[in-house]
Amino acid sequence: MDRDQELRKRIMRRVYGLYVVRQLTSPMVRFAALATVFFALASSVSLPHVVQNALNVEGISGLINFVVVAIVGTTLVVQLCVLVAVLLTAWIGVDVVRRAGNTQLSVQ
């Protein structure tokens, strides 16, 4: 009987763990995290100056160069915020593409 109780506890811990992970990776939580990161970036960086400097750049290669130099030349906190924002945006984008693909498959 004691062994059954221990097995049940281990299984339920795993179930609870999976539940928590699913809740933490839900789209709303990811969106809230992305909004928080954008707010942290907006409060750490002078957005009007960034936009003004970006508008002075010519061509797409110049814009890419500007973004790389701006990220490399800033503080570690801003670099980490940009990295987290890019990863969260990619994760949300992949999720949207998957759902759109699944919706198309089920409609046909």
Backbone as a ProteinNet text record, in pm:
[ID]
protein_1_A
[PRIMARY]
MDRDQELRKRIMRRVYGLYVVRQLTSPMVRFAALATVFFALASSVSLPHVVQNALNVEGISGLINFVVVAIVGTTLVVQLCVLVAVLLTAWIGVDVVRRAGNTQLSVQ
[TERTIARY]
81.2	0	85.4	193	282.3	345.9	375.2	435.5	338.6	212.5	110.7	94.9	99.4	88.3	206.5	325.7	446	440.5	396.7	383.1	280.4	170.2	66	120.3	195.5	253.5	349.4	433.1	527.8	454.4	352.7	276.2	205.4	145.8	73.2	167.9	289.1	388.1	420.1	433.4	459.8	341.8	222.5	102	95.2	118	116.5	226.6	344	454.7	420.3	362.1	321	213.3	122	16.3	77.4	171.5	235.2	312	385.3	460	365.1	254	156.6	97.1	70.3	14.6	116.3	243.2	346.8	380.9	354.6	385.6	260.7	153.5	31.8	53.8	-19.3	-0.3	-17.8	-111.3	-133.5	-14.2	44.3	160.7	279	297	405.7	385	260.5	232.7	259.2	219.8	245.6	395.4	470.9	616.2	677.3	628.3	678.4	646.1	526.1	488.7	576.3	607.3	693.7	833.8	885.4	1019.2	1020.5	916.8	910.3	901.3	826.3	818.4	955.8	1027.8	1161.7	1256.1	1245.6	1328.6	1293.7	1165	1121.7	1165.3	1172.3	1214.9	1367.5	1438.9	1585.7	1650.3	1577.1	1633.4	1550.2	1615.1	1544.3	1487.9	1362.6	1301.5	1296.3	1266.7	1268.6	1405	1512.8	1646.4	1676.8	1634.8	1658.1	1585.4	1458.8	1380.5	1441.8	1480.8	1540.6	1669.6	1753.7	1878.7	1852	1751.2	1719.8	1665.9	1592.8	1539.5	1647.4	1761.3	1872.1	1956.2	1932.2	2009.9	1952.2	2039.9	1995.4	2009	1904.7	1908.1	1886.9	1852.3	1826.5	1955.7	2065.4	2192.9	2240.5	2215.7	2250.1	2166.1	2039.5	1951.9	1994.4	2031	2079	2207.2	2297.6	2422.3	2391.8	2297.7	2259.1	2207.5	2120.9	2063.6	2173.1	2262.1	2369.9	2460.4	2501.9	2590.2	2519.7	2390.7	2316.7	2304.8	2280.6	2267	2401.3	2506.4	2638.5	2690.3	2655	2708.3	2627.2	2531.7	2448.3	2482.5	2407	2435.8	2390.2	2439.4	2406.2	2257.7	2197.7	2055.5	1971.8	2003	1929.1	1953.4	2075.6	2105.5	2023.8	2015.9	1937.2	1788.4	1739	1598.1	1570.2	1660.1	1642.2	1643.6	1735.6	1742.7	1613.6	1565.2	1441	1323.8	1319.1	1210.4	1213.1	1331.3	1342.7	1300.1	1343.7	1307.1	1157.2	1098.4	954.3	875.1	919.4	851.3	859.6	976.4	991.6	901.8	896.5	812.7	665.4	621.2	482.7	456.8	552.7	537.2	526.7	610.8	605.6	471.4	424	295	181.2	185.7	82	84.5	204.7	216.8	166.6	199.8	151.6	-0.4	-57.3	-203.9	-270.2	-211	-267.7	-259.3	-148	-133.8	-232.6	-253.3	-349.6	-491.7	-521	-655.6	-682.3	-583.7	-600.8	-618.8	-545.2	-557	-694.3	-747.9	-876.5	-992.7	-974.5	-1081.1	-1096.9	-987.6	-991.2	-1060.9
-119.5	0	125.6	123.5	238.8	265.6	158.4	172	233.9	197.5	256.4	405.8	443	585.1	664.3	607.6	676	689.2	583.9	588.7	694.3	698.4	798.2	939.8	961.5	1094.1	1135	1042.5	1075.1	1108.7	1030.6	1055.5	1190.2	1218.6	1344.7	1464.8	1450.7	1558.4	1589.3	1485.7	1506.2	1573.2	1531.5	1592.1	1739.5	1771.7	1910.7	1991	1930.2	1998.3	2032.2	1936	1961.7	2068.6	2067	2168.2	2308	2321.6	2450.9	2496.9	2406.7	2442.8	2486.9	2417.8	2457.5	2593.7	2620.1	2750.9	2862.4	2835.6	2937.6	2961.9	2865	2882.8	2913	2950.2	2984.1	3113.6	3132.3	3252.5	3383.1	3387.5	3511.6	3545.6	3446	3469.6	3514.4	3452	3493.6	3636.7	3671.9	3807.8	3907.4	3873	3961	3976.6	3868.8	3876.1	3964.4	3951.3	4033.9	4181	4209.7	4348.2	4404.4	4322.4	4365.4	4396.6	4311.1	4333.8	4460.8	4482.4	4605	4728.6	4718.1	4830	4857.2	4752.5	4769.2	4832.9	4790.2	4850.5	4997.4	5026.7	5164.8	5256.8	5204.3	5287.5	5296.5	5208.7	5208	5280.6	5295.6	5350.4	5470.8	5571.1	5687.7	5654.6	5612.1	5569.5	5679.1	5805	5907.6	5921.7	5910.4	5919.8	5799	5681.2	5560.3	5570.4	5611.8	5624.5	5730.9	5844.1	5951.8	5904.5	5834.6	5783.5	5676.1	5591.9	5486.6	5545.5	5655.8	5718.2	5784.1	5815.6	5877.1	5775.5	5647.5	5541.5	5513.8	5487.8	5460.4	5312	5255.6	5117.2	5016.6	4896.1	4788.9	4741.4	4739.7	4697	4798	4926.3	5028	5015.1	4979.4	4960.9	4840.1	4732	4613	4646.3	4718.8	4759.8	4848.5	4941.1	5029.4	4949.2	4852.1	4771.3	4692.8	4631.2	4551.8	4639.9	4754.7	4844.7	4899.9	4931.8	4984.9	4881	4755.8	4651.4	4619.6	4611.6	4579.6	4692.6	4816.9	4931.1	4973.1	4894.8	4933.2	4848.4	4868.3	4796.4	4650.6	4572.5	4430.1	4407.3	4490.5	4475.4	4495.2	4596.7	4621.6	4508.8	4460.1	4347.5	4225.3	4195.8	4080.7	4101.5	4223.5	4252.7	4232.3	4276.3	4258.7	4109.8	4035.5	3891.6	3821.5	3853.4	3792.3	3832.2	3958	4003.9	3931	3911.9	3840.3	3694.7	3630.3	3490.5	3474.4	3562.6	3555	3582.3	3680	3710.4	3592.1	3529.2	3411.9	3298	3276.8	3170.5	3195.2	3317.9	3352.4	3338.4	3381.5	3369.4	3225.4	3139.5	2997.3	2938.9	2978.4	2930	2974.4	3098.7	3150.3	3075.7	3052.8	2981.3	2838.1	2772.1	2635.2	2630.3	2723.7	2725	2755.3	2844.9	2876	2753.5	2680.6	2557.6	2451.1	2435.9	2336.8	2374.3	2503	2548.4	2519.8	2544.3	2517.9	2369.6	2286.6	2142.1	2091.7	2143.9	2094.7	2148.2	2262.2	2319.5	2242.4	2196.1	2130.1	2000.5
0	0	0	76.2	83.8	-52.5	-124.2	-256.5	-355.9	-346	-433.3	-406.6	-280.7	-243.7	-299.9	-287.9	-337.8	-489.6	-557.2	-702.8	-743.5	-672	-701.3	-681.8	-574.9	-549.4	-660.9	-705.7	-814.1	-942.5	-973.9	-1097	-1088.4	-975	-960.4	-962.2	-908.1	-917.4	-1062.1	-1142.4	-1285	-1354	-1320.6	-1378.6	-1340	-1213.6	-1169.1	-1238.3	-1252.6	-1320.8	-1464.9	-1535.3	-1673.6	-1681.3	-1586.5	-1582.9	-1566.4	-1473.4	-1449.4	-1573	-1636.1	-1756.6	-1867.4	-1885.1	-1987.9	-1958.6	-1832	-1795.8	-1819.4	-1787.1	-1804.3	-1951.6	-2036.8	-2178.8	-2261.7	-2196.2	-2270.4	-2348.5	-2456.2	-2538.7	-2461.7	-2369.5	-2295.6	-2206.2	-2143.8	-2058.5	-2144.2	-2261.1	-2350.6	-2398.4	-2432.2	-2476.2	-2364.2	-2241	-2126.2	-2102.4	-2117.6	-2102	-2210.2	-2332.8	-2443.1	-2419	-2372	-2341.4	-2229.5	-2129.9	-2020.4	-2070.6	-2159.1	-2214.3	-2298.3	-2379.4	-2459.2	-2369.6	-2260.4	-2167.1	-2104.9	-2067	-2009.6	-2111.8	-2238.1	-2342.9	-2363.7	-2367.1	-2390.2	-2276.5	-2155.9	-2044.5	-2033.9	-2102	-2096	-2212.9	-2321.8	-2444.7	-2485.8	-2542.9	-2593.5	-2731.6	-2735	-2860.8	-2967.1	-2931.4	-3036.6	-3103.8	-3025.5	-3084.4	-3172	-3127.6	-3206.7	-3340.4	-3336.4	-3459.9	-3550.6	-3492.4	-3571.6	-3638	-3564.8	-3622.2	-3727.6	-3704.6	-3800.9	-3930.7	-3922.7	-4043.4	-4128.4	-4067.1	-4140.8	-4216.1	-4195.6	-4259.3	-4397.9	-4493.6	-4630.1	-4661.9	-4717.6	-4763.5	-4652.7	-4695.7	-4599.6	-4534.4	-4610.4	-4551.1	-4447.7	-4472.7	-4374.2	-4248.4	-4265.2	-4150.6	-4067.3	-4135.3	-4064.1	-3988.4	-4054.2	-3989.4	-3868.4	-3883.3	-3772.7	-3653.6	-3680.1	-3571.8	-3500.3	-3576.5	-3515.4	-3431.2	-3485	-3410.8	-3287.1	-3299.7	-3185.6	-3074.6	-3110.3	-3008.1	-2944.2	-3024.7	-2970.6	-2881.9	-2915.9	-2842.1	-2721.3	-2679.2	-2564.8	-2442.7	-2335.9	-2211.3	-2220	-2127.4	-2124.5	-2098	-2014.8	-1984.3	-2110.5	-2187.9	-2311.6	-2411.2	-2419.3	-2508.7	-2471	-2340.9	-2295.9	-2323.6	-2304.3	-2334.5	-2483.1	-2567.6	-2711.8	-2746.2	-2687.1	-2712.1	-2668.6	-2549.7	-2500.6	-2589.8	-2632.7	-2719.8	-2853.3	-2909.2	-3037.2	-3020.5	-2913.6	-2891.2	-2867.4	-2786.3	-2762.1	-2889.6	-2968.3	-3093.8	-3190.2	-3196.9	-3284.1	-3236.5	-3105.5	-3049.1	-3080.4	-3061.9	-3092	-3242.3	-3324	-3469.2	-3515.5	-3461.8	-3497	-3455.5	-3337.9	-3290	-3382.2	-3428.2	-3518.3	-3650.9	-3705.1	-3832.6	-3818.5	-3708.4	-3685.5	-3678	-3603.3	-3590.6	-3723.7	-3802.5	-3933.6	-4023.7	-4017.1	-4095.9	-4053.7	-3923.2	-3873.9	-3911.9	-3910.9	-3947	-4094.1	-4179.6	-4322.6	-4349.2	-4276.7	-4298.6	-4256.1	-4148	-4101	-4184.2	-4251.1	-4332.5	-4463.6	-4519.2	-4650.6	-4645.9
[MASK]
++++++++++++++++++++++++++++++++++++++++++++++++++++++++++++++++++++++++++++++++++++++++++++++++++++++++++++

